[in-house]
Amino acid sequence: MEVEFDVTITPGVLYDYLLSHTYHSASGIIGTVAGALLMVAFATTLKVPYLIAGIVIIAYLPWTLFIRSRQQYLANPGYKLPLHFRMDDDGVEVSQESTDADSVRIAWNDVYRACSSPASILLYTSRVNAFMLPKKDLGDRKPAVIRAISTHVEPGRVRIRGN
């Protein structure tokens, strides 16, 4: 089975990845719980400092991730050109039309995990690094991509929802 497609990384795709990655980590969960507890404290005591602190804590992460996604996009010229993906039985090959860029091949065994965010399928190569596959760019190839990942990556490492 072989699937080929091109994806374009935009600030919105980066933001979606950063949100998904952060809110599935300990810091994102702790921050959300702390903000929610402060809002509950406000509701029970009606002390405005609890409300202000809760709003600040809950709004801080999404806002800073929004800013970071824009900064990363502008700082990385590689995001300006589409990435070409080729998935086959041996792994995933990623290339880009550029004079100085070679293709990169990742064996399926080297995929740390595969999951989905609202806008993308994420192929993690480590705990923090992932290839972002925007669902809008996959189009009618999305089922084939999900099938390739599900076939070759260990089942416990695949959490792709919302086909």
C-alpha positions in Angstrom: 0.0 0.0 0.0 1.4 3.4 -1.0 -0.1 6.8 -0.4 1.4 10.1 -1.5 0.2 13.6 -0.7 1.3 17.2 -0.1 0.7 19.3 2.9 1.2 23.0 3.7 1.9 24.1 7.2 0.2 27.4 8.1 0.1 29.3 11.3 -3.4 27.8 12.0 -2.0 24.3 11.6 0.8 25.1 14.0 -1.6 26.6 16.5 -3.8 23.5 16.3 -0.7 21.3 17.0 0.5 23.4 19.9 -3.0 23.5 21.5 -3.4 19.7 21.1 0.1 19.0 22.3 0.0 21.3 25.3 -3.5 20.4 26.5 -2.6 16.7 26.4 0.5 17.3 28.6 0.7 17.7 32.4 1.3 21.4 32.3 -1.8 22.0 30.2 -4.0 19.9 32.4 -2.7 21.4 35.6 -3.2 25.0 34.3 -6.7 24.2 33.2 -7.6 22.6 36.5 -6.0 25.5 38.5 -8.0 28.0 36.4 -11.2 26.1 36.9 -10.6 25.8 40.6 -10.1 29.6 40.9 -13.4 30.1 39.0 -15.2 27.8 41.5 -13.6 29.7 44.3 -15.0 32.9 42.9 -18.4 31.3 42.5 -18.5 30.3 46.2 -16.8 33.4 47.7 -17.6 36.1 45.2 -14.1 37.5 45.7 -13.1 39.2 42.4 -9.3 38.3 42.7 -10.3 34.6 42.2 -12.2 35.5 39.1 -9.4 37.6 37.6 -6.7 35.0 38.4 -8.9 32.2 36.9 -9.5 34.1 33.7 -5.8 35.0 33.4 -4.7 31.4 33.9 -7.3 29.9 31.6 -6.6 32.5 28.8 -2.8 32.6 29.2 -2.0 29.3 27.4 -4.1 29.7 24.3 -3.0 33.3 23.8 0.7 32.5 24.2 0.4 29.5 21.9 -1.3 31.6 19.3 1.6 34.1 19.4 4.2 31.3 19.4 2.5 29.7 16.3 2.8 32.9 14.4 6.4 33.4 15.5 7.4 29.9 14.5 5.8 30.2 11.1 7.6 33.5 10.4 10.9 32.2 11.7 10.9 28.9 9.7 11.2 29.4 5.9 10.6 25.7 5.4 6.9 26.3 6.2 6.5 28.4 3.1 6.9 25.4 0.7 4.6 22.3 0.7 5.9 19.1 2.2 5.6 15.9 0.1 4.8 12.7 2.0 5.0 9.2 0.7 3.8 6.3 2.9 4.6 2.7 2.0 5.2 -0.6 3.8 8.7 0.5 4.9 7.8 3.9 6.5 7.2 7.5 5.7 9.3 9.6 3.4 9.1 13.4 3.7 10.6 15.7 1.1 10.4 19.3 0.0 11.1 21.1 -3.2 14.2 22.9 -2.3 17.8 22.9 -3.5 19.3 22.2 0.0 16.7 19.8 1.4 17.0 16.1 1.2 14.3 13.7 1.9 13.9 12.2 5.3 12.7 8.6 5.8 11.2 7.4 9.1 10.6 3.7 9.6 7.2 2.8 11.0 8.9 1.4 14.1 10.3 4.9 14.8 6.8 6.5 15.0 6.5 7.3 18.7 2.7 7.7 18.4 0.0 8.8 16.0 -3.0 10.8 17.1 -5.4 13.4 15.8 -6.3 16.9 16.7 -9.3 18.8 15.4 -7.5 19.9 12.3 -4.7 17.4 11.8 -3.3 13.9 12.0 -0.1 14.0 14.1 2.7 11.6 13.6 5.1 11.9 16.5 8.7 10.9 16.0 9.5 11.7 19.7 7.6 13.0 22.7 7.7 16.6 21.4 8.3 16.4 17.6 5.6 15.5 15.2 4.7 15.7 11.5 1.5 17.6 11.1 -0.8 16.3 8.4 -3.6 18.8 8.0 -6.9 17.0 7.3 -7.9 19.6 4.8 -4.8 18.8 2.7 -5.4 15.1 2.8 -8.8 15.3 1.2 -9.9 12.0 -0.2 -6.6 10.4 0.8 -7.4 10.7 4.5 -8.9 7.2 4.9 -5.9 5.7 3.1 -3.5 7.7 5.3 -5.3 6.5 8.5 -5.3 2.9 7.2 -1.6 3.1 6.4 -0.8 4.4 9.9 -3.2 1.9 11.6 -1.7 -1.0 9.7 2.0 -0.2 10.4 2.1 1.5 13.8 1.6 -0.6 16.9 -2.1 -0.4 18.0 -1.3 1.0 21.4 0.4 4.0 19.8 -2.5 5.0 17.5 -5.2 7.3 18.7 -6.8 8.8 15.6 -10.4 9.9 16.2 -13.0 11.7 14.1 -12.2 10.3 10.7 
